Amino acid sequence: MDGSRLKYRVEVRSAGGIERYGPFNEQKAREFFEVEESLGETARILQLEEGIREAWRVVSGCGDWGGDGEEPYGVQGTTAPQ
């Protein structure tokens, strides 16, 4: 699989904090997000924006994240779904 296309991740907010899943291609990220959304979870899809400084940009979200939920995030580690 072409690693350069794996520029998406999904974050799921729970009582224990935020769990990050990925990296994914866009289609797999949307599929994962749709499952979380159907379960009533608070989730969002983020896309890695490359440039002078890499950052994660919110692409889509559901649930209450507080604030506008659109702020970019610095690059952080991700974990593969189990």
N, CA, C and O of each residue as an XYZ file, in Angstrom:
328
protein
N       0.847     -1.175      0.000
C       0.000      0.000      0.000
C       0.893      1.240      0.000
O       1.921      1.271      0.677
N       0.505      2.235     -0.745
C       1.269      3.472     -0.876
C       1.094      4.320      0.382
O       0.019      4.872      0.615
N       2.146      4.425      1.191
C       2.091      5.175      2.443
C       1.802      6.644      2.263
O       1.301      7.286      3.187
N       2.105      7.205      1.089
C       1.867      8.629      0.873
C       0.378      8.956      0.817
O       0.003     10.119      0.965
N      -0.478      7.958      0.607
C      -1.919      8.196      0.547
C      -2.576      8.066      1.917
O      -3.760      8.369      2.063
N      -1.824      7.621      2.922
C      -2.381      7.427      4.259
C      -2.265      8.726      5.053
O      -1.432      8.852      5.950
N      -3.114      9.682      4.706
C      -3.022     11.024      5.289
C      -4.242     11.386      6.129
O      -4.511     12.566      6.356
N      -4.976     10.388      6.587
C      -6.178     10.637      7.372
C      -6.129      9.827      8.658
O      -5.530      8.753      8.705
N      -6.766     10.351      9.701
C      -6.954      9.588     10.924
C      -8.322      9.937     11.485
O      -8.932     10.931     11.093
N      -8.794      9.114     12.401
C     -10.074      9.341     13.058
C      -9.805      9.453     14.552
O      -9.091      8.634     15.130
N     -10.386     10.476     15.166
C     -10.301     10.642     16.612
C     -11.684     10.398     17.201
O     -12.688     10.885     16.682
N     -11.722      9.636     18.294
C     -12.974      9.331     18.986
C     -12.830      9.809     20.423
O     -11.888      9.434     21.120
N     -13.767     10.636     20.861
C     -13.724     11.188     22.219
C     -14.591     10.339     23.136
O     -15.744     10.042     22.823
N     -14.026      9.955     24.266
C     -14.767      9.186     25.266
C     -14.449      9.756     26.641
O     -13.680     10.710     26.760
N     -15.032      9.179     27.666
C     -14.790      9.654     29.030
C     -13.318      9.535     29.403
O     -12.820     10.305     30.224
N     -12.622      8.576     28.805
C     -11.211      8.362     29.103
C     -10.267      9.251     28.321
O      -9.055      9.182     28.525
N     -10.785     10.080     27.435
C      -9.940     10.958     26.628
C     -10.192     10.758     25.145
O     -11.257     10.291     24.741
N      -9.202     11.114     24.339
C      -9.326     11.011     22.884
C      -8.475      9.851     22.398
O      -7.278      9.780     22.680
N      -9.111      8.935     21.660
C      -8.390      7.823     21.046
C      -8.198      8.147     19.573
O      -9.127      8.597     18.904
N      -6.987      7.916     19.070
C      -6.660      8.215     17.672
C      -6.431      6.916     16.916
O      -5.712      6.032     17.383
N      -7.051      6.807     15.738
C      -6.925      5.614     14.911
C      -6.425      6.004     13.530
O      -6.830      7.035     12.991
N      -5.565      5.207     12.963
C      -5.053      5.458     11.632
C      -3.578      5.174     11.597
O      -3.049      4.631     12.567
N      -2.907      5.499     10.569
C      -3.363      6.301      9.430
C      -4.206      5.481      8.457
O      -4.075      4.261      8.364
N      -5.069      6.184      7.740
C      -5.958      5.590      6.751
C      -5.868      6.368      5.445
O      -5.370      7.493      5.410
N      -6.365      5.741      4.356
C      -6.654      6.517      3.161
C      -8.023      7.168      3.406
O      -8.686      6.847      4.392
N      -8.445      8.062      2.536
C      -9.682      8.811      2.773
C     -10.899      7.900      2.892
O     -11.727      8.098      3.781
N     -11.022      6.911      2.017
C     -12.191      6.027      2.030
C     -12.291      5.252      3.342
O     -13.368      5.184      3.936
N     -11.200      4.674      3.794
C     -11.219      3.897      5.041
C     -11.498      4.795      6.243
O     -12.183      4.380      7.178
N     -10.974      6.017      6.227
C     -11.246      6.954      7.320
C     -12.733      7.273      7.383
O     -13.314      7.311      8.468
N     -13.352      7.501      6.235
C     -14.788      7.806      6.216
C     -15.614      6.612      6.681
O     -16.600      6.784      7.398
N     -15.221      5.399      6.280
C     -15.933      4.195      6.720
C     -15.835      4.038      8.238
O     -16.835      3.765      8.902
N     -14.634      4.210      8.784
C     -14.424      4.099     10.229
C     -15.249      5.158     10.957
O     -15.897      4.864     11.962
N     -15.223      6.395     10.445
C     -15.980      7.498     11.032
C     -17.479      7.203     11.026
O     -18.159      7.448     12.023
N     -18.001      6.680      9.915
C     -19.432      6.394      9.805
C     -19.881      5.362     10.833
O     -20.987      5.460     11.366
N     -19.039      4.380     11.113
C     -19.373      3.393     12.144
C     -19.455      4.074     13.504
O     -20.414      3.861     14.246
N     -18.465      4.887     13.836
C     -18.468      5.595     15.120
C     -19.681      6.521     15.220
O     -20.320      6.603     16.269
N     -19.993      7.214     14.131
C     -21.146      8.120     14.110
C     -22.440      7.341     14.331
O     -23.312      7.791     15.075
N     -22.574      6.178     13.693
C     -23.790      5.377     13.833
C     -23.960      4.852     15.260
O     -25.080      4.573     15.689
N     -22.860      4.718     15.991
C     -22.913      4.275     17.384
C     -23.162      5.435     18.346
O     -23.235      5.238     19.559
N     -23.293      6.643     17.799
C     -23.557      7.819     18.618
C     -22.326      8.381     19.302
O     -22.439      9.146     20.260
N     -21.158      8.010     18.820
C     -19.910      8.489     19.412
C     -19.587      9.909     18.949
O     -20.117     10.379     17.942
N     -18.726     10.576     19.685
C     -18.175     11.864     19.284
C     -16.889     11.554     18.535
O     -15.928     11.058     19.123
N     -16.868     11.842     17.248
C     -15.724     11.463     16.411
C     -15.474     12.538     15.367
O     -16.335     13.370     15.083
N     -14.267     12.500     14.801
C     -13.946     13.417     13.711
C     -12.849     12.812     12.850
O     -12.045     11.997     13.302
N     -12.846     13.243     11.589
C     -11.816     12.836     10.636
C     -10.840     13.994     10.516
O     -11.249     15.150     10.402
N      -9.550     13.683     10.542
C      -8.521     14.702     10.354
C      -7.655     14.317      9.174
O      -7.392     13.139      8.934
N      -7.212     15.332      8.437
C      -6.343     15.127      7.279
C      -5.004     15.791      7.559
O      -4.947     16.921      8.044
N      -3.926     15.076      7.247
C      -2.585     15.620      7.426
C      -2.312     16.615      6.313
O      -2.370     16.274      5.132
N      -2.011     17.853      6.700
C      -1.630     18.882      5.738
C      -0.128     19.035      5.807
O       0.428     19.364      6.855
N       0.521     18.796      4.692
C       1.970     18.901      4.650
C       2.364     20.256      4.087
O       1.680     20.808      3.225
N       3.433     20.765      4.567
C       3.933     22.060      4.129
C       5.149     22.388      4.964
O       5.926     21.506      5.326
N       5.307     23.655      5.265
C       6.422     24.069      6.107
C       6.294     23.400      7.477
O       7.281     22.946      8.054
N       5.072     23.349      7.981
C       4.789     22.701      9.262
C       3.630     21.740      9.049
O       2.567     22.148      8.581
N       3.819     20.477      9.384
C       2.739     19.508      9.235
C       1.707     19.723     10.339
O       2.067     19.957     11.493
N       0.430     19.645      9.985
C      -0.647     19.808     10.957
C      -1.839     18.972     10.514
O      -1.987     18.661      9.332
N      -2.681     18.612     11.467
C      -3.909     17.875     11.175
C      -5.059     18.869     11.091
O      -5.239     19.693     11.987
N      -5.842     18.791     10.009
C      -7.002     19.664      9.800
C      -8.266     18.818      9.906
O      -8.339     17.737      9.320
N      -9.264     19.300     10.648
C     -10.528     18.582     10.796
C     -11.272     18.625      9.469
O     -11.488     19.698      8.905
N     -11.665     17.450      8.971
C     -12.395     17.334      7.712
C     -13.887     17.190      7.982
O     -14.702     17.804      7.294
N     -14.251     16.386      8.975
C     -15.647     16.121      9.290
C     -15.740     15.711     10.751
O     -14.803     15.122     11.291
N     -16.862     16.016     11.396
C     -16.999     15.633     12.791
C     -18.442     15.448     13.198
O     -19.357     15.928     12.528
N     -18.642     14.743     14.307
C     -19.974     14.574     14.875
C     -19.842     14.585     16.389
O     -18.793     14.235     16.929
N     -20.906     14.989     17.072
C     -20.873     15.056     18.523
C     -20.343     16.394     19.002
O     -20.066     17.285     18.199
N     -20.205     16.532     20.311
C     -19.792     17.795     20.923
C     -18.315     17.766     21.274
O     -17.904     17.065     22.199
N     -17.517     18.527     20.537
C     -16.085     18.640     20.804
C     -15.773     19.874     21.627
O     -14.633     20.051     22.057
N     -16.759     20.733     21.856
C     -16.488     21.995     22.537
C     -15.770     22.918     21.562
O     -15.054     22.430     20.688
N     -15.932     24.205     21.677
C     -15.316     25.121     20.712
C     -15.887     24.869     19.333
O     -16.963     24.286     19.196
N     -15.163     25.308     18.305
C     -15.662     25.108     16.945
C     -15.200     23.788     16.354
O     -15.725     23.362     15.326
N     -14.220     23.122     16.985
C     -13.761     21.827     16.499
C     -12.973     21.887     15.216
O     -12.645     20.846     14.647
N     -12.658     23.084     14.740
C     -11.979     23.222     13.453
C     -10.507     23.589     13.578
O      -9.838     23.801     12.566
N      -9.993     23.667     14.795
C      -8.610     24.080     14.969
C      -7.649     22.992     14.485
O      -7.922     21.804     14.656
N      -6.526     23.394     13.883
C      -5.538     22.409     13.446
C      -4.756     21.879     14.643
O      -4.652     22.538     15.677
N      -4.220     20.706     14.486
C      -3.448     20.064     15.550
C      -2.073     19.736     15.028
O      -1.925     19.378     13.859
N      -1.052     19.852     15.876
C       0.291     19.418     15.509
C       0.310     17.911     15.292
O      -0.582     17.207     15.766
N       1.293     17.420     14.596
C       1.387     15.994     14.306
C       1.582     15.233     15.605
O       2.462     15.552     16.405
N       0.743     14.214     15.803
C       0.825     13.372     16.987
C       0.788     11.924     16.543
O       0.364     11.631     15.425
N       1.221     11.026     17.389
C       1.230      9.603     17.064
C      -0.171      9.057     16.873
O      -1.137      9.596     17.414
N      -0.278      7.997     16.111
C      -1.559      7.343     15.885
C      -1.407      5.871     16.206
O      -0.296      5.343     16.249
N      -2.531      5.215     16.430
C      -2.513      3.781     16.665
C      -3.427      3.107     15.670
O      -4.430      3.679     15.244
N      -3.082      1.909     15.307
C      -3.913      1.144     14.379
C      -5.111      0.590     15.131
O      -4.985      0.235     16.302
N      -6.278      0.507     14.482
C      -7.453     -0.062     15.139
C      -7.221     -1.537     15.444
O      -6.549     -2.243     14.691
N      -7.780     -1.985     16.543
C      -7.621     -3.391     16.945
C      -8.669     -4.256     16.302
O      -8.691     -5.467     16.524
